[in-house]
Amino acid sequence: MDNLTRRKFLVGGGALALSPLVVSRAFAQGKTIKIGAVYPLTGNLASTGLDCKRGVELAVEIINGKYDLNLPLARTEGIPGLGGARLEVVWADTKGEPKNGQAEAERVITQDQVVGVIGAYQSSVTKTASQATERLKVPYVCSDSSSPTLTERGLRYFFRVSPHDGIFSHDQFRFLKDLEAQKKQKVQTLGVLYENTEFGSNVGKEELKYAQEYGYKVVADISYTNNATDVTSEVGRLIKANPDVLLHASYITDAILFTKTFKEMGFNPKGMLTMAGYIEPGYLPAIKADGNFIIVRSTFALDLAKKKPLVGQVADLFKKKFGIEMSENAARSFMAPFVLAEAISRAKSVEAEAIVKALRETNIPGDQVIYPWKGIQFDPKTQQNVHATGTLVQIQDQQYVTVWPFESAAKDVVWPFPAWKSRK
């Protein structure tokens, strides 16, 4: 099905006229707008995918309902630019595989007639899914995947809301310099450890680049196979290299396995700075107190509510709806439906080019997002959110608390990393 034929069916009921006015009238008669949400809902990352799903579900509930919240479209019912049309999510399960991500993106576009796509958490999956949306000329709003390369491909239909790993990696090195300047804790050597997919490989490149720029000596540079079953060799190499700080990029199964192996083999650096796996919702239930004192990059923490009441309001709604605390992954996925729906509303159209134009003109202020950002605006060249920044959280008493930037910290960072044998 070509793009024009596909668009003829977007308003439902076989409507052929595609002008914004006619589309608006059609939706005003109770029509819905479908968007595709591509996530790993089964497989090794199912717990993470389901948590992202919760964030999307809450966002769509707020958009379709009427809430006294300072969020885009929250105080109106549905999408005002299209006569109050409701947003409907078509779910797609990638099973954590790039080939499935591409196939599922194609399916929701060609069969379910979605007008936009969000997802897909894993950078390797987002890479293939966005190749499909680019070919089929459908807007893709990503707030979950962090590989810098995703917004370096010159794609017309791909936009990213959250920070990429170049930003997150830079944050880690800024933290190390602040640690030395403000806390008098000096770091000289690093171990860089990363899984070998699109995500981890690009994190490794960024960290090695910044290590050289900031003058740190890398004593271990270790890439390993994603979803490893035995990592004693890798941990043995780290123990032999004895870095002051470990930088580790992983998904959840690897994070759990490495943590257990670090403890079993007695790997005790001064600090562990990590990405992704250590903040996924299944990590702490599996590791419990052994996760304490590990530092993770983040865009969100519940303690942000102290300075930003909107965070607490959204977190309360999340807990009421799902019975659990809102996690970083749920919080990241939460914003994508708002960005896409707000653009559709301003476009007053479901036409791809109109939505893309509106996305490029997006200017959501910082008081309307649940992150510590100045807002959401897309760079005209890369279509990366220019205001997206990261924070560092540390696991303390099995809770994620903001420890950097130091001026925004909820608690002081615990440094150096307490040795395993010294813990109760």
Buried (B, 14 or more C-beta within 10 A) or exposed (E): EEBEEBBBEBBBEEBEEBEBEBBBBBBEEEBBBBBBBBBBBBBBBBBBBBBBBBBBBBBBBBBBEEBEBBBBBBEBBBBBBBBBBBBBBBBBBBBBBBEBBBBBBBBBBBEBBBBBBBBBBBBBBBBBBBBBBBBBBBBBBBBBBBBBBBBEEEBEBBBBBBBBBBBBBBBBBBBBEBBEEEEEBEBEBBBBBBBEBBBBBBBBBBBBBBBEEBEBEBBBBBBBEBBBEEBEEBBEBBBEBEBBBBBBBBBBBBBBBBBBBBBEBEBBBBBBBBBBBBBBBBBBEBBEEBBBBBBBBBBBBBBBBEEBEBBBBBBEBBEEEBEEEBBBBBBBBBBBBBBBBBBBBBBBBBBBBBBBBBBBEBEBBEEBBBBBBBBBBBEEEBBBBEBBBBBBBBBBEEBBBBBBBBEBBBBEBBBBBEEBEEEE
